[in-house]
Structures are given as structure tokens and as C-alpha cells.
Amino acid sequence: MMRVFIGLLTSLILFMSFPSYGQALPSVSANNAVLIEQSTGRVLFEKNANEEASIASITKIMTAIIAIESGMLDEQVTTSRKAIYTEGSSIYLEQGEEIPLKDLVYGLMLRSGNDAAVAIAEHVGGSEEGFVYLMNEKAKWLGMENTHFDNPHGLDSDTHYSSAYDMAILMKYAMDNPMFREVSQSDSYLSNNRTYHWQNKNKLLTRLYEYCTGGKTGYTKATGRTLVTSAHKNGMDLIAVTLDAPDDWQDHIGMFEWGFEQFEMKTVQEEGTALYHIEPKTSKVYGNYNKAVNLPLLKDGNDNVDVKNYFLSDVRSDSKQAIGKSVYYINNQEVYESYIYPGEQPNNSIFDNLKTVFESIIGRESI
């Protein structure tokens, strides 16, 4: 009987594993592009997304998040000669000026100040070189496999590059930080230091797209236009990245509108959903989910969602800590993890119990 059940479930998974889209994929001018859902990182659309390319000033997303996470935002930064003479876009710092690190982060993100980038790097990293080391270590930690930084501002260099997908990973991480979100979504910033008043260069945020929630622009003559933006609509958050895009504003609007039209957040696991795990050496251990699991799925229902449960090798029913985790797959691609916590005995049907036992058998693995 169990063999029949396993066979039916496997057939169902294979039959449903090929999604189709109700509308044509978006057309973009960019050489490299990607659209992801923010909470899970699911890729909804891509074009040469893993190709290494120059990225210009969207580099400053990494500079900003490292500065914010340093815990130094309230510290005064003394600007160096090297910082104020950095070529390219500037917030016109003066040598020897003292300015809060927080103001520099706003000047970096809103006005794309290269002088601000170097001043931040020297203060937080001890030197520009020291800060670049932190940038590359952070990139490795985030899994940015096609990225290498040479500087904190994004001026062209043969060994300064990333990919559209890597920059989406970075933006996804940065948007989890409340301070970064506050900076990124600001139309303008008025500093208490001197008379700095900066308007955000991100026209998608300030003028062109009402659902935009933040982002960073970039441009050099050699690299072309680069852009990272985020948007929120109908309970879903998306991130778009384009590299070498002559018509980047419309590229992003088109990708966002396509994504919001094709996908929606659907609850695949309710908060408090109960399950049990049969541990061979002990007894049944009951657990539940302490929060709902919502995934970005095609509105036409043509996505397959699979979940595998993994439990700690030494499970105690009286534990107050997580006793396992569930890994969610959409069309065989891992997209999300949630933790399983101790819970009460579930009151399930026979079918539900068989399903849980089956998942426990095929999915049991030490974390």
C-alpha cells in the first residue's frame, strides 16, 4: 500500500513540474537582467543573469550596507584629500571636513558620491584597501559567485565586476535592514551638517513608478547604464536588476508589471500547522510551524510546490528550540526554509498521517 502511495505522489510531482506563463516574457533593452521575489529569492525572469559584467555605481549598495552594519553611523568622519579628489560624481566634500557617517551614506545612495564612498571606506575599513577586503568577504558570505570588487564606488576596472543575479542577491539582503530601506526609499535628505540637501537620482522612485520602494542607479561611459530597484504591490516585493541597459527605466517598469501580473504570494503552510515525525530509536515527536509560509507562485496555479522535512538526529519532544526544518521547492528549485518547533499532537486524517510518515521517511536527515 505504501509503495502505491509513493508512486502516485511521485507521478504528481513529475506531471506538474513544468510551468507555463500566461503572457509573453518581458522584453528588455538590457544585456543582463533579472527579476526576483524578495522574500524567497525565486527568479521570476532572467536574461544572461549570471554573466560577469561591469556594474558602475550600483557597487555602492555593498558600500552602504557594510557602513550601516558597522555600527558607526553616529561617528564623525574626517574627510581626506584622497576622498575629496576622487573622480566622478561627487557630493562636494571639503578636505578636513567632519561629517557624520550617516550623512555620507545618504550622500552615497541618493547622489552617488564617489567622494562619500572613499570617505566611508577609509573610516570603516581603516583604508580603502581594507574596506574592499570587507566587501569581497561579504560577497563570498552572501554567495555572490560571479563578483569581485576593486573599489567602493564602482569606477571601471578590469577586475571590478558582478552579475545581475549577484546584485539581486545583495539587494535582497540589504532590504532586510531597516536603515538601508529607509535610506534607499528616501526621495531626499536634509543634513544637519552644513546645508547638504540631496535629491534622490532614482527617477523610478521619485517620478516614474508609484510602486517603487528603493534602489540605486549607476553609469559610466564604458559600462553603460546599470540599475537596481525594488517594488511592492499587492502584498508582494520584487527586485529588478539591469546591466548595460539603454532604456533601464522602462525595462524595470516592464519587468515589475509582468511579475505582478503573473505571480502572487500564496500561503502554502498555515501558522501552527501540525505534523509529527517518527524517530526509530525513540517515539513520535510532534511539531508545528510558528509562522505561515508564503511563496511567490503563478496565478494560474501551474507551479509545483514540494516540501521536505528534516529533523535533528536527537529530537526531544520537550525541547523549546527548533527540532527540525522544512525546505520548500518550486519546480524542483529550492526557494525557502522554515523551522519546525515542538507542538501538540495533531488531529489528522489517515491520509494526512500517511503523507506525514512518507515525508518523514524520504526527508529525514540530520541538520
BELSUL-V829016 format. One record per backbone hydrogen bond with DSSP energy under -1.0 kcal/mol. CO is the residue of the C=O (numbers start at 1). NH is the residue of the N-H. E is the energy in kcal/mol with one decimal. If there is no record, write none. Layout:
co=(CO | CO)
nh=(NH | NH)
e=(E | E)
This chain:
co=(1 | 2 | 3 | 4 | 5 | 6 | 7 | 8 | 9 | 10 | 11 | 12 | 32 | 33 | 34 | 35 | 35 | 36 | 37 | 42 | 45 | 47 | 48 | 49 | 53 | 55 | 56 | 57 | 58 | 59 | 59 | 60 | 61 | 62 | 63 | 64 | 65 | 68 | 72 | 73 | 75 | 77 | 79 | 80 | 81 | 83 | 89 | 94 | 97 | 99 | 100 | 101 | 102 | 103 | 104 | 105 | 106 | 107 | 107 | 110 | 113 | 114 | 115 | 116 | 117 | 118 | 119 | 120 | 121 | 127 | 128 | 129 | 130 | 131 | 132 | 133 | 134 | 135 | 136 | 137 | 138 | 139 | 140 | 143 | 148 | 157 | 161 | 162 | 163 | 164 | 165 | 166 | 167 | 168 | 169 | 170 | 171 | 173 | 174 | 177 | 178 | 179 | 180 | 181 | 183 | 187 | 189 | 193 | 196 | 198 | 201 | 202 | 203 | 203 | 204 | 209 | 211 | 214 | 216 | 218 | 220 | 224 | 225 | 226 | 227 | 228 | 229 | 230 | 231 | 233 | 236 | 237 | 238 | 239 | 240 | 241 | 242 | 243 | 243 | 244 | 245 | 247 | 248 | 249 | 250 | 251 | 252 | 253 | 254 | 255 | 256 | 257 | 258 | 259 | 262 | 264 | 266 | 269 | 270 | 273 | 275 | 277 | 279 | 285 | 286 | 287 | 288 | 289 | 293 | 293 | 295 | 297 | 298 | 304 | 306 | 308 | 310 | 316 | 323 | 324 | 325 | 326 | 327 | 328 | 328 | 329 | 330 | 333 | 336 | 338 | 340 | 340 | 341 | 349 | 350 | 351 | 352 | 353 | 354 | 355 | 356 | 357 | 358 | 359)
nh=(5 | 6 | 7 | 8 | 9 | 10 | 11 | 12 | 13 | 14 | 15 | 16 | 243 | 47 | 241 | 44 | 45 | 239 | 41 | 37 | 35 | 33 | 51 | 165 | 162 | 58 | 59 | 60 | 61 | 62 | 63 | 64 | 65 | 66 | 67 | 68 | 69 | 71 | 75 | 102 | 101 | 99 | 96 | 84 | 85 | 86 | 114 | 97 | 79 | 77 | 104 | 105 | 106 | 107 | 108 | 109 | 110 | 111 | 113 | 201 | 117 | 118 | 119 | 120 | 121 | 122 | 123 | 124 | 125 | 131 | 132 | 133 | 134 | 135 | 136 | 137 | 138 | 139 | 140 | 141 | 142 | 144 | 143 | 145 | 161 | 160 | 148 | 53 | 167 | 168 | 169 | 170 | 171 | 172 | 173 | 174 | 175 | 176 | 177 | 181 | 182 | 183 | 184 | 185 | 186 | 200 | 198 | 196 | 191 | 189 | 203 | 206 | 207 | 208 | 209 | 212 | 232 | 230 | 228 | 226 | 224 | 220 | 245 | 218 | 242 | 216 | 240 | 213 | 238 | 236 | 233 | 38 | 231 | 36 | 229 | 34 | 227 | 31 | 32 | 31 | 248 | 251 | 252 | 253 | 254 | 255 | 256 | 257 | 258 | 259 | 260 | 261 | 262 | 263 | 299 | 297 | 295 | 293 | 273 | 289 | 287 | 285 | 282 | 277 | 343 | 275 | 341 | 272 | 268 | 269 | 266 | 264 | 301 | 331 | 329 | 327 | 325 | 319 | 312 | 340 | 310 | 338 | 308 | 335 | 336 | 306 | 333 | 330 | 328 | 326 | 323 | 324 | 288 | 353 | 354 | 355 | 356 | 357 | 358 | 359 | 360 | 361 | 362 | 363)
e=(-2.0 | -2.5 | -2.3 | -2.2 | -2.1 | -2.4 | -2.1 | -2.0 | -2.2 | -2.3 | -2.5 | -1.6 | -2.4 | -2.9 | -2.3 | -3.0 | -1.5 | -2.6 | -2.4 | -2.0 | -2.7 | -2.7 | -1.2 | -2.8 | -2.5 | -1.3 | -1.6 | -1.9 | -1.6 | -1.4 | -1.2 | -2.6 | -2.3 | -2.0 | -1.9 | -2.6 | -2.3 | -1.0 | -2.5 | -2.2 | -2.4 | -2.1 | -2.5 | -2.0 | -1.5 | -1.5 | -2.9 | -2.0 | -2.5 | -2.9 | -1.6 | -2.0 | -1.8 | -2.6 | -2.5 | -2.4 | -2.9 | -1.0 | -1.7 | -1.9 | -1.7 | -1.9 | -2.2 | -2.6 | -2.3 | -2.7 | -1.7 | -3.0 | -2.3 | -2.1 | -2.2 | -1.8 | -1.4 | -2.2 | -2.3 | -2.2 | -2.4 | -2.2 | -2.0 | -2.2 | -2.2 | -2.8 | -1.1 | -1.6 | -2.4 | -1.7 | -2.6 | -2.9 | -2.3 | -1.6 | -2.2 | -2.3 | -2.4 | -2.6 | -2.1 | -2.8 | -2.6 | -1.3 | -2.0 | -2.4 | -2.2 | -2.3 | -3.1 | -2.1 | -1.5 | -3.1 | -2.8 | -1.2 | -3.0 | -2.2 | -1.4 | -2.0 | -2.6 | -2.9 | -1.8 | -1.8 | -2.5 | -2.0 | -2.3 | -2.6 | -3.1 | -1.0 | -2.1 | -1.8 | -2.5 | -2.7 | -2.7 | -2.6 | -2.7 | -1.6 | -2.2 | -2.8 | -2.3 | -2.6 | -2.4 | -1.9 | -2.4 | -1.3 | -1.6 | -1.1 | -1.0 | -2.1 | -2.4 | -2.2 | -2.7 | -2.4 | -2.8 | -2.7 | -2.1 | -2.8 | -2.9 | -1.6 | -2.3 | -2.4 | -2.8 | -2.7 | -2.5 | -2.8 | -1.9 | -1.2 | -3.0 | -2.4 | -1.5 | -2.3 | -1.8 | -2.5 | -2.8 | -3.5 | -2.6 | -1.3 | -2.7 | -2.1 | -1.7 | -2.6 | -3.3 | -2.9 | -2.9 | -1.5 | -2.2 | -2.8 | -3.2 | -2.3 | -2.3 | -2.7 | -1.3 | -2.6 | -1.5 | -2.6 | -3.0 | -3.4 | -2.7 | -1.1 | -2.7 | -2.3 | -2.5 | -2.5 | -2.4 | -2.5 | -2.6 | -2.5 | -2.2 | -2.2 | -2.4 | -1.8)
